[in-house]
Amino acid sequence: MLTTDFDEVIADRICDQHRALAARWFERLLGLLPVEARDIFPTTSLLDHVPALIHEIGAYVRQPDDLAIVANTAILEKARELGGLRHEQRASLHQVLREYQMLGAVLVAFVLEEMARLELAPTPHESAGLVSRLHEAVNALSQATVETFITLYTDTITEQTQRLESFTRMAAHEWRQPLSTVQFGITLLRHPQLDAQRAHRTWEAVERNVGHLIDVTRKLESIARLQGTQDTPLVQRVSLTAVAQEAARQVLDMAAARDVRVTVAEGMPEVTVDVGRLELSIVNLLSNAIKYADPAKLAREVHVSGVQDADGWCRLAVQDNGLGIPQEALATIFERFTRAHGGRDSLAYVDGLGLGLAIVDDNVRAMGGEVEVQSTEGTGTTFTLRLPPAGLARR
């Protein structure tokens, strides 16, 4: 593949600004990852080599036929190191993929800025080709990171399975002897010719072994707690604020087109959930609120807030001042292919298949939670997601 003058210019700019672009990526990651800023790239090697990853992308844009990134083992090793780091930090697979999606977005935004600043006018073919190579480069790095991340999680799951099998064998061994003694003692006590002295000794043996069973059970419970919860690449402890802010960013253009203001409360609690399911649910609720904003109102608003109840459950509310839902439709809005306003000719412009709320309901149930709705026509609607504590969250 031959490069053009446009490719050369953009490649040079990416290489020149690779540290600034790394800083932009870092800023985007601050809102995504559930770790402190200093832990996003905590090692000196990663901190130094993340800009090198971006510099290598610029080189690939200039010379795509050389397969620069795929052939550069040092760069791929840094991408793999990032996968190992995210595994140690117990990030989710969703978050790892989102990191590289953000990097791709940062690079494309930079290209657009440079085109405007330098007054470049590439052909459509040149523009599409350059963006395609940017994504090819990002995908190559993403693949190296994800492969390492998944391999480590597979190893973790295998290790946990072995520990569970060992725990089961140990539990069976510890319970077998006292249970056998109790069973024999009960059989003996039912014997009609058992004398009082023998019965007394048998009762003592039964009581002693029941106490032993209780003690063994407590010890095994302690061991189980030490083992910790099983790891998974999908479930992650994350701030509701961070997830809601990312969901709001995804519907920003849609909200702007309909003049709807979306706000997210700060300081919402953390939850342990499948982050991808939660984000998709919030995106669907925000999209629904924006689509059914009331055009007659001067201020059209959607607000996301969340609190933690005394029992450990979290409630996340998506509240709007839109058209509201007819009372007769509330009982069926979570069913597939159901649209609460499907019969209103004035809303014919609102597209959709009636699947959004069904997806929300499925996702929340899969996370072990539930979704509730309250609505008044002409006033607005509030959807509330109830999410369980970490110990009850489905994995």
Legacy VTK file of the C-alpha trace (Angstrom):
# vtk DataFile Version 3.0
C-alpha trace
ASCII
DATASET POLYDATA
POINTS 395 float
0.000 0.000 0.000
1.396 3.385 -1.018
1.183 6.298 1.381
0.162 9.788 0.294
1.366 13.215 1.321
-1.650 13.359 3.632
-0.599 10.093 5.321
2.945 11.419 5.757
1.757 14.654 7.335
-0.572 12.922 9.808
2.018 10.258 10.624
4.568 12.983 11.409
2.094 14.813 13.622
1.194 11.639 15.563
4.884 10.902 16.102
5.615 14.495 17.123
2.685 14.625 19.545
2.844 11.049 20.857
3.379 12.163 24.465
0.526 14.672 24.335
-1.734 12.005 22.846
-0.725 9.593 25.603
-1.735 12.266 28.123
-5.138 12.630 26.422
-5.664 8.882 26.629
-4.658 8.938 30.284
-7.259 11.645 31.019
-9.996 9.577 29.376
-8.978 6.514 31.393
-9.335 8.418 34.661
-13.113 8.287 34.303
-13.225 4.638 33.229
-10.959 2.625 35.507
-11.815 1.993 39.189
-8.265 2.767 40.387
-6.341 5.808 41.526
-4.683 7.962 38.858
-1.216 6.756 39.867
-2.313 3.136 39.286
-3.459 3.504 35.669
0.115 3.064 34.416
1.912 2.442 37.718
5.223 0.994 36.551
8.024 3.082 35.082
8.214 0.795 32.074
4.537 1.208 31.221
4.543 4.942 31.869
7.527 5.358 29.547
6.320 2.985 26.867
2.684 4.049 26.502
3.806 7.074 24.445
5.950 4.635 22.460
2.822 2.652 21.593
1.305 5.778 20.068
4.564 6.643 18.285
4.495 3.172 16.744
0.952 3.774 15.522
2.223 6.872 13.722
4.963 4.785 12.096
2.383 2.233 10.976
0.296 4.964 9.359
3.383 5.923 7.338
4.457 2.381 6.403
1.499 -0.009 6.699
3.049 -2.688 4.481
5.895 -3.193 6.940
3.438 -4.545 9.562
5.422 -2.398 11.981
3.304 -3.048 15.059
2.781 -6.776 14.566
6.516 -7.265 13.973
7.622 -5.092 16.883
7.899 -7.599 19.721
8.977 -4.950 22.234
5.844 -2.885 21.615
3.579 -5.945 21.739
5.222 -6.968 24.990
4.203 -3.618 26.507
0.647 -4.160 25.291
0.719 -7.587 26.960
2.107 -6.027 30.123
-0.914 -3.738 30.168
-3.167 -6.821 29.956
-1.378 -8.320 32.962
-1.733 -5.081 34.893
-5.471 -4.850 34.262
-5.865 -8.463 35.398
-4.080 -7.662 38.655
-6.340 -4.629 39.115
-9.412 -6.860 38.596
-10.643 -4.783 35.695
-13.409 -6.153 33.501
-13.038 -7.314 29.911
-15.478 -4.561 28.986
-13.146 -1.949 30.472
-10.059 -3.311 28.701
-11.840 -3.137 25.351
-13.128 0.354 26.161
-9.562 1.540 26.841
-8.542 0.890 23.263
-11.828 2.223 21.891
-10.977 5.439 23.725
-7.471 5.443 22.256
-8.945 5.090 18.769
-11.336 7.967 19.470
-8.470 10.150 20.739
-6.442 9.511 17.567
-9.348 10.179 15.191
-10.173 13.414 17.038
-6.516 14.448 16.729
-6.565 13.812 12.977
-9.651 16.004 12.589
-7.997 18.771 14.626
-4.858 18.628 12.476
-6.854 18.680 9.259
-8.563 21.871 10.411
-5.387 23.438 11.795
-3.252 22.705 8.724
-6.165 23.233 6.322
-5.676 19.808 4.764
-8.170 18.637 2.166
-7.613 14.909 1.589
-9.752 12.906 -0.802
-12.439 10.649 0.686
-10.274 7.666 -0.269
-7.279 9.100 1.596
-9.362 9.906 4.684
-10.979 6.480 4.840
-7.654 4.743 4.284
-5.898 6.645 7.056
-8.679 6.075 9.604
-8.724 2.395 8.638
-4.983 2.070 9.300
-5.341 3.852 12.633
-7.931 1.310 13.729
-5.843 -1.584 12.384
-2.938 -0.435 14.527
-5.073 0.070 17.641
-6.722 -3.322 17.106
-3.329 -5.053 16.890
-2.333 -3.596 20.262
-5.765 -4.312 21.725
-5.569 -7.947 20.630
-2.216 -8.421 22.392
-3.590 -6.873 25.586
-6.859 -8.820 25.541
-5.187 -12.149 24.766
-2.953 -11.744 27.825
-5.881 -10.576 29.949
-8.058 -13.582 28.960
-5.182 -16.060 29.367
-4.547 -14.860 32.905
-8.231 -15.046 33.775
-8.404 -18.567 32.319
-5.460 -19.558 34.501
-7.180 -17.955 37.489
-10.420 -19.838 36.854
-8.516 -23.125 36.439
-6.711 -22.509 39.714
-9.970 -21.660 41.466
-11.584 -24.842 40.110
-8.717 -26.883 41.496
-9.024 -25.124 44.862
-12.774 -25.810 44.895
-12.217 -29.503 44.151
-9.606 -29.661 46.916
-11.959 -27.876 49.304
-14.760 -30.333 48.474
-12.521 -33.341 49.120
-11.354 -31.841 52.412
-14.933 -31.085 53.499
-16.089 -34.609 52.664
-13.169 -36.093 54.619
-13.769 -33.892 57.677
-17.512 -34.604 57.788
-17.462 -38.329 56.997
-16.192 -39.703 60.314
-18.376 -37.704 62.757
-21.449 -38.202 60.552
-20.845 -41.958 60.547
-20.543 -41.943 64.335
-23.777 -39.949 64.744
-25.604 -42.234 62.318
-24.419 -45.364 64.154
-25.297 -43.847 67.543
-28.872 -43.021 66.473
-29.330 -46.581 65.175
-27.992 -47.987 68.414
-30.249 -45.784 70.583
-33.295 -47.208 68.802
-32.369 -50.738 69.915
-34.951 -51.882 72.500
-32.507 -53.942 74.555
-29.925 -51.156 75.046
-29.048 -50.815 78.740
-28.946 -47.417 80.479
-25.157 -47.228 80.811
-24.602 -48.044 77.133
-27.297 -45.556 76.141
-25.628 -42.835 78.212
-22.229 -43.450 76.570
-23.889 -43.446 73.131
-25.632 -40.122 73.816
-22.305 -38.625 74.899
-20.665 -39.863 71.679
-23.493 -38.414 69.574
-23.316 -35.024 71.348
-19.534 -34.978 71.071
-19.581 -35.649 67.321
-22.412 -33.169 66.690
-20.241 -30.562 68.403
-17.336 -31.688 66.244
-19.478 -31.270 63.115
-20.396 -27.745 64.166
-16.733 -26.921 64.754
-15.707 -28.396 61.387
-18.452 -26.436 59.632
-17.259 -23.166 61.166
-13.687 -23.887 60.131
-14.714 -24.697 56.573
-16.743 -21.476 56.414
-13.637 -19.558 57.466
-11.575 -21.294 54.777
-14.240 -20.487 52.184
-14.132 -16.807 53.136
-10.353 -16.805 52.819
-10.655 -18.260 49.320
-12.499 -15.084 48.299
-15.111 -14.665 45.611
-14.462 -16.214 42.238
-12.881 -13.898 39.729
-14.429 -13.136 36.376
-13.443 -10.876 33.486
-16.967 -9.439 33.285
-17.838 -8.509 36.873
-16.053 -5.546 38.424
-16.403 -3.205 41.384
-16.982 0.186 39.844
-18.390 3.602 40.678
-21.968 4.158 39.520
-20.935 7.724 38.730
-18.178 6.572 36.346
-20.462 4.132 34.502
-23.308 6.658 34.250
-20.963 9.388 32.983
-19.664 7.091 30.258
-23.231 6.169 29.280
-24.159 9.872 29.159
-21.161 10.572 26.918
-22.404 7.958 24.458
-25.789 9.698 24.030
-24.364 13.234 24.006
-25.009 13.863 20.302
-28.533 12.448 20.508
-29.304 14.686 23.501
-27.894 17.760 21.780
-29.987 17.109 18.667
-33.174 17.135 20.770
-32.021 19.910 23.132
-32.097 17.634 26.189
-29.782 18.255 29.137
-28.390 15.069 30.712
-26.797 15.339 34.160
-25.131 12.713 36.355
-24.881 13.031 40.139
-21.418 12.975 41.680
-20.417 10.706 44.544
-22.713 7.789 43.765
-21.804 4.502 45.519
-19.738 1.664 44.095
-21.296 -1.615 42.993
-19.961 -5.020 41.962
-21.663 -5.833 38.669
-21.229 -6.870 35.067
-20.106 -3.424 33.891
-21.101 -4.013 30.269
-24.663 -4.955 31.214
-24.990 -1.976 33.551
-23.654 0.524 31.010
-25.932 -0.842 28.263
-28.929 -0.589 30.595
-28.180 3.054 31.446
-27.573 3.921 27.780
-30.947 2.414 26.846
-32.748 4.302 29.620
-31.084 7.581 28.655
-31.896 7.027 24.977
-35.500 6.290 25.853
-35.759 9.443 27.984
-34.240 11.584 25.230
-36.505 10.136 22.523
-39.609 10.854 24.580
-38.610 14.325 25.766
-41.549 16.749 25.866
-41.128 19.276 23.010
-43.584 21.627 24.730
-41.261 22.173 27.710
-38.632 24.906 27.628
-36.184 22.842 29.696
-35.948 19.165 28.785
-33.888 17.279 31.349
-32.723 13.797 32.322
-30.921 13.199 35.619
-29.090 10.097 36.865
-28.636 9.620 40.617
-27.871 6.755 42.948
-27.827 5.842 46.645
-26.979 2.842 48.775
-29.641 1.547 51.152
-28.990 0.296 54.682
-29.234 -3.335 53.500
-26.369 -2.843 51.043
-28.503 -2.700 47.894
-27.943 0.240 45.552
-30.658 2.187 43.748
-29.831 4.007 40.518
-32.555 6.301 39.189
-32.914 7.757 35.685
-35.454 10.575 35.970
-36.818 12.747 33.170
-39.471 15.431 32.706
-40.659 14.028 29.410
-44.004 12.957 28.020
-44.565 10.238 30.610
-46.057 6.787 30.065
-49.806 6.053 29.961
-50.879 4.148 33.070
-52.395 1.345 31.012
-49.018 0.740 29.345
-46.912 0.472 32.512
-47.654 -3.230 32.994
-46.248 -4.209 29.586
-43.403 -1.791 28.836
-40.705 -4.371 29.664
-42.091 -6.877 27.181
-40.326 -7.319 23.855
-41.606 -5.346 20.854
-43.803 -3.208 23.086
-43.946 0.572 22.623
-45.874 2.601 25.187
-46.626 5.384 22.675
-46.931 3.189 19.606
-50.452 4.360 18.827
-49.792 8.122 18.954
-49.511 9.621 15.477
-47.796 12.706 16.906
-44.833 10.484 17.900
-44.437 8.759 14.562
-40.997 10.366 14.253
-39.703 8.301 17.186
-38.120 5.181 15.736
-37.462 1.891 17.489
-38.556 -1.740 17.754
-39.701 -1.704 21.366
-36.711 -3.721 22.593
-34.801 -1.155 24.675
-36.663 -1.601 27.957
-36.840 -5.379 27.500
-33.048 -5.402 27.224
-32.794 -3.300 30.384
-35.042 -5.725 32.263
-33.073 -8.766 31.034
-29.740 -7.190 31.959
-30.803 -6.115 35.443
-32.275 -9.538 36.195
-29.047 -11.169 34.988
-27.167 -9.022 37.519
-29.467 -10.244 40.298
-31.384 -6.979 40.523
-34.725 -5.560 39.461
-36.049 -2.519 37.630
-39.043 -0.406 38.648
-40.853 2.419 36.891
-43.016 5.328 38.031
-44.546 7.679 35.490
-47.143 10.403 35.107
-48.240 11.563 31.688
-47.193 15.138 31.076
-44.861 15.173 34.079
-42.161 12.595 33.466
-40.811 9.130 34.213
-38.371 7.591 36.687
-36.775 4.198 36.121
-35.039 2.752 39.190
-32.493 -0.063 39.001
-32.041 -1.989 42.270
-28.629 -3.661 42.312
-27.629 -6.230 44.926
-24.639 -6.143 47.284
-21.405 -7.725 46.077
-22.062 -11.028 47.781
-25.424 -11.445 46.031
-24.426 -10.159 42.595
-24.688 -12.821 39.917
-21.476 -13.723 38.151
LINES 1 396
395 0 1 2 3 4 5 6 7 8 9 10 11 12 13 14 15 16 17 18 19 20 21 22 23 24 25 26 27 28 29 30 31 32 33 34 35 36 37 38 39 40 41 42 43 44 45 46 47 48 49 50 51 52 53 54 55 56 57 58 59 60 61 62 63 64 65 66 67 68 69 70 71 72 73 74 75 76 77 78 79 80 81 82 83 84 85 86 87 88 89 90 91 92 93 94 95 96 97 98 99 100 101 102 103 104 105 106 107 108 109 110 111 112 113 114 115 116 117 118 119 120 121 122 123 124 125 126 127 128 129 130 131 132 133 134 135 136 137 138 139 140 141 142 143 144 145 146 147 148 149 150 151 152 153 154 155 156 157 158 159 160 161 162 163 164 165 166 167 168 169 170 171 172 173 174 175 176 177 178 179 180 181 182 183 184 185 186 187 188 189 190 191 192 193 194 195 196 197 198 199 200 201 202 203 204 205 206 207 208 209 210 211 212 213 214 215 216 217 218 219 220 221 222 223 224 225 226 227 228 229 230 231 232 233 234 235 236 237 238 239 240 241 242 243 244 245 246 247 248 249 250 251 252 253 254 255 256 257 258 259 260 261 262 263 264 265 266 267 268 269 270 271 272 273 274 275 276 277 278 279 280 281 282 283 284 285 286 287 288 289 290 291 292 293 294 295 296 297 298 299 300 301 302 303 304 305 306 307 308 309 310 311 312 313 314 315 316 317 318 319 320 321 322 323 324 325 326 327 328 329 330 331 332 333 334 335 336 337 338 339 340 341 342 343 344 345 346 347 348 349 350 351 352 353 354 355 356 357 358 359 360 361 362 363 364 365 366 367 368 369 370 371 372 373 374 375 376 377 378 379 380 381 382 383 384 385 386 387 388 389 390 391 392 393 394
